[in-house]
Amino acid sequence: AESRGQSAPESRGQSAAESRGQSAPESPGQSAAESPGQSAAESPGQSAPESPGQSAAESPGQSAAESPGQSAAESPGQSAAESRGQSAAESPGRCKRRALSPGSERPLEEETRRKNNGLHETVGTTQLLSSQGRTPFCVVATAGSTVFGAFDPLHDIADICEIHKLWMHVDAAWGGGLLLSRNHSYKLSGIERADSVTWNPHKLMGVPLQCSAILTREKGLLGACNQMQAEYLFQPDKVYNINFDTGDKTIQCGRHVDVFKLWLMWKAKGTYGFEVQIDRYMELAKYFHKVLKKKDNFKLVFDAEPEFTNVCFWCFPPRLKHIQKSFERDQELQKIAPKIKAQMIVEGTVMLSYQPYGDKVNFFRMVFSNPATRQTDVDYLIDEIQRLGKDL
């Protein structure tokens, strides 16, 4: 609540924003990409985290990469980090890298490694790209993709960005809230090395819509990029601290004070309250995954335990569950999720998403983010899907 001169609540000794006297979102209420996954910097030097990589607590749409991976943004000219003469990584941050135990590989880890190698090769051809008028300047990594809930290896990406002097943006719109959980924050290890971060407290943390933030490492960058210095609004000789005139830091100038919702909720729940809530979502996802894995009429998109609260699965009616995978079977399976959802809507029982993805036909995507959800609701959902699907 910058207009009141109060800082956003602090967590574990760090402020949510660039410094202790400022609010968490440099532009509260607006994400750099309301569809997270758009680059925060579509051209070099656009906004990015005031203290990037500080956790959502210290410092959740569609993701930049629904499967772990990154997009290398291209634009003529010098890289944003290079033009400032600044390294993408300036501080080691609080999060520590944590090794995964044998057999606990992330669902898309192999794909992630492949994409990292491809990223390195792509940005390594800078000279060739520059000769074509296409100079890479920004890499967008994802922390919690919309569909699979996947996390990119941020340290590995940061290493590549440092080598090639590229701006590193992390889309943590969905997954950023995990930084409030001591059990799960390691999944975002490396976010502290980013130049910019998007974070949506209205997702995992449950703040009422809308509440989105873009955080930039470089203090004053948002103002430098967006200010119009309208004399009828932003006089430099006001009697109060003009740092509280946040309008000149944002594209739209006037907007709701959306950060107030976050501040108020944080004061009411505390960091521990958010942590308990987020850990419960993770436990529910783990329970849901475990139950589905034991049933022969459900098949998980990924057998491995989910990284996040996203659980993706198919429901097989009795007539399909013993048929070998084939084009004809998948054409029939493609119709099942839409039919079950349609009946759920008609009867008013459950709201559940489904979608295809790449070569995968329509599957259900259960995402836990409602603090009222209990294990009994999960059991009811499974029973309801089986009831509606058994005769399809």
N, C-alpha and C positions, 0 to 999 in steps of 0.2 A: 504494500500500500504506500507507494512512493509519495502520493499526494498528501498523505498524512505524516510523512517523515518517519514511518515505521518500517522496519525491515521485515522481510519474509521470515518465517520461523526458521530457526537454525536447527541443524541436526548433526549430532556427533561433532560438535565443535566447529562446523564450517557453515558459512552462510550460503543460502541458495543462490545468491547472485554474485556479481563481480566483486563486491566488497560489502562489509558488514552494514553499511548504511543504506543499501539499496535493496529493492525488492527482487524476488527471484526472477521473474521474467523481465528482460529488458523491454520486450513488447508484450506485456501481459495480455492474454486473450487472443493472441494471434500467433500461430505457428509459422515458421518460415515456409513450411510447406504444409498447408492444412491437410493435404494428402501426403503424409509423411512419406518420404521416398523421393519427393522432388528435392533437388539439391537446394541447400540453403543458400548457396552462392551460385546462381545461374551465370553470373559473370564475376570475374575476380574482384574480391574486395567487398562483395555483398555480405550482409549480416551473417553473423556467425556466433560460440558461447562466450559470454562476458568472462566466465571462468570455465572454459570448456572442460568437460569431463568431470567437473565436480559433480557429485552424484545428485540425483533429483532431490535427495534429502540434503546433500551438501551443496550441492549446487543447487504416454503411450500415446480406419485409415488404410491407406495402402502403403506397403513398405517399398523401400527402394529396391529391394530384391526379395521376392516372396520366398525364394530359397536362398540360403546364405550365399552371398556374393556381393559384388560391388559394381557400380557404374562409374566409369571414368568420364567426368564431364570434360567437354572440350570447348575451348574458346580461344580466339586469336590473342596473342600477347603472352605476357609473363605470368607465372603462377602467382596466386594471391600471397602465398607464404613467401615466395621468392622476392616479390616486389617490396615486401616489408622487411626483407632480410631477416626473417624470423623462422626459427625451426618449428615444425609441427608439434614437437614435444618439448615442453619446458619443465615439466615436473613429473615425478614418478607417480604421484597420486596415492590414494589410500588403498585401492583395491589390489589384491595380490593374485597372481596367476595360480590356479589350482589344477593339479593334474587329475585327469579322470581315471578312475580305476579300470582295470582290464575288463572288457566286455561292456563298458558303459558308454561306448562311443556315441556321439551325437548322431541323430538320424541322417544328417546330410554332411557329415564331416568329410567324407571322401570327395563329395562334390565341392565343398568349400576349398579343400586343398587344390583341386583342379582349377578353380576359379582364381585362387590367389596366384597360382603360377601364370595363368592367362593374364591377370592384371599386371604382373611384373613385366611380362613380355610386351604388353600393350603400351604401357608408359615408357618402357625401355626404347621404344621406337620413336621417341620424341623428335629426333632430328628429321626423320622421314615425314612425320605428321606435320612438323613445322613448315617443311617445304611445300606442303599441300595447304598451308594456311589453317591448320588445325592443331593448336598447341594444347595438350592436356594441362589442366590447372587444378582440378578438383576430383577427389574420390569420395563417393558416398557409400558409407557402410551402414549396415542395418543391425539394430539391437532389438530383436523381437519382431520378426516379420508377421504380416497380417494373417496369412493363411496357416503356415506351419509353426509359427512362434519360434523361428530359428534365430540364432545369434552368430554374427560374423566374428572371426578371430581378430579382435581389434588391435592387439599388439602387432600381429603380423602385418596388418594393413598399415598401421602407423609407421612400421619400419620401412615399408615401400614408399610411403609418402615422404619420409625424411630423406631417403636416398635421392628421390627425384624432385624434392622441394615442391610438393603438391599440397594443396589445401585438403585437409581431412574433415569431412562432415559426417557426423553420426546421427542417423535417424533413430532416435530412441523414443519416438512418440508413443509406442505401445510398450516397449520393454523397460523404459527408463525407471519406472517405479520399483523395479527389483532392487535398485540401489538402497532402498529402505529396509531390505531384508538381509540380515547378516548371514542367513543360510544360502542365499541365492545371488548376492551382489557380485560374486566372482565371475558370473556370466558376462558382465560388462567390463571386466578388467581390460584396461587400455583406453577406456573412454576419456580418461583424464588427459590423454595425449592429443585429443581432437582440437581443431581450430573452432569448430562450431557444433552445436548439438540442438536438435529439436526434441521437445518433451511435452507430452500432453497429460497433465494431471487429471483431465476429465475421462481418461480411459482406466487404466489399472487402479488408480487411487480413488476413483469414484466421485471426483469433484463435479458438481453440476455443469452441464454444457453451457458455454464453451470455456475452456481454460487451457490455453496452449502457450508454450514459451519457446523462444529461440534464445540460446545462450551463446555468447561470443567470448573468446579468449581476450581479444584486444579491446581494452577500454576505450570508449569514444568512437568505435567503428560504426555503430549504428547511426549515431548522429552525423558522422562525416558522410555516410552514404545517403541518408534520407533527408537531412535538414533542408528546409526552404528559407529559414530565418525570416519568416513573415513579421514585419515590424509591428503589425497590429495585434500580434499574439505574443511574440517572444522578445520582449525588450530586455536588453542585457543589464539595465540599471534598476531592476526591481529590488524592493527592500528585503525580499526573502531569497533563499537559495534557489537559483534558477535550475539547478540540477533536477528539481522536482517537476519541471516542465517537460514531461516525457513525450509530449506530442510530436516534437521535432525529431525524435529518434525513430519514428515509425512511418510507414507508408501512408496510412490512412489518417494520421494525426488524431482526430477525435475518436474515442471508442469507449466501451464499457470498462470499468475498473475490474476486470475479470480476476486479477490476482487477489482481490479481497476475498473471493470465495475460497481460494486455496489457503490464504492466511487464516481465515476464520476456522476452517476445518482442521488445519494443522494445530491451531491453538486448542481446539476441542478434543481431538483424538491423540495428539502427540505423535512423535515418531514411532514410539512403541506400538501405539494403536494401529498405525498404518502397517507396521511390520507384521503384527498378528493377523490382520486382515489378508495381506498378501500371502503369507505362509499358508493360511487356510485354503486360499484358491489353489495353491500348488499341491497341497495334500489332496484336495478334491479331484484335481486332474490326475494325480497318481492313482487314486482309488478307482476312478472311472476307467482309466487305461487298464488297470489290473483286472477289473471285472469283465470288460469286453474281451480281453485276451483269452479268457477261459471259456467263452461262448462260441459254439461252432457256427452260429448264424450271423456273427459279426466278424469283420476283418479290419484290422488297423492299417492305416496307410503306412505307418512306421511301427515296427515291432518294439523298437527301443523306447524306454521310458521318456515321456515328453520333457523337453527342455523348459517349457513354459506352460501356461494354462490352456493352450490349444491342444485339443485331441481330435484327430481326423480319422474317420472310419466309414466303412460301408456296412449296410444291412443286407443280408442275403435271405430272401424268402425261401421257404423249403424247396420250391421248384428249381432254384438256381444254385443252392449251396453245394451240391455234389457235382456240378458240371465243371469240367476243366476250363481254365481261362482260354478264351478265344474271342475273335472279333464279334461273333454272333452273341456270345454270352455278355460281353461288355455293352453291346447295344441294348440289351434287355436291362442290365444293371443300371445303365445310365438313366432309366426312367423311374427307378425305385425311389430315390431320395425326393424328387419333386412330388411324387404321388403321396408319399408319407407326410411331407410338409404341408401339402395342400389340405389333407384331412385334418392335420393338427390345427391349422388356421380355422377351418370350418367349425371344428368342435371347440375351439378356444382353449386348448390344453397346454400347448408348449410352443415357444418360439425358438427355432433352431435353424442355423444357416446350412446351406449346402452349396457346392460348386464343383466344376471340373477344374483340373490343373494340368497343363501339358498333356501328356498321354494318359492321364488318370481320369476316368469317367466320374460323373457326379458322386461326391462323397459328402457326408455330414461333417461339419466343423463345429465342435462344441468348444466354447471359450468361457472359462470361469472368470467373472469379474463382478458378480453381484454379492454383496456382503450378506444378503439374506439366504443365499443358497446353502442347503445342508445335504448331508449324505442321503437322507431319505428322498430328497428331490432328484438326486442322481439315480437312485434305484427306480423311482417313478418314471423317469425319462426312458430308461432302458426298457421297462415293461411296456410303456406306451408305444415305443418304436416297434417292439415285437408284436404287439396287438394289432397295430395298423398295417404291418408289413406281411403278416403270415399268409394272407390269401392273394397277395399281388403276384 
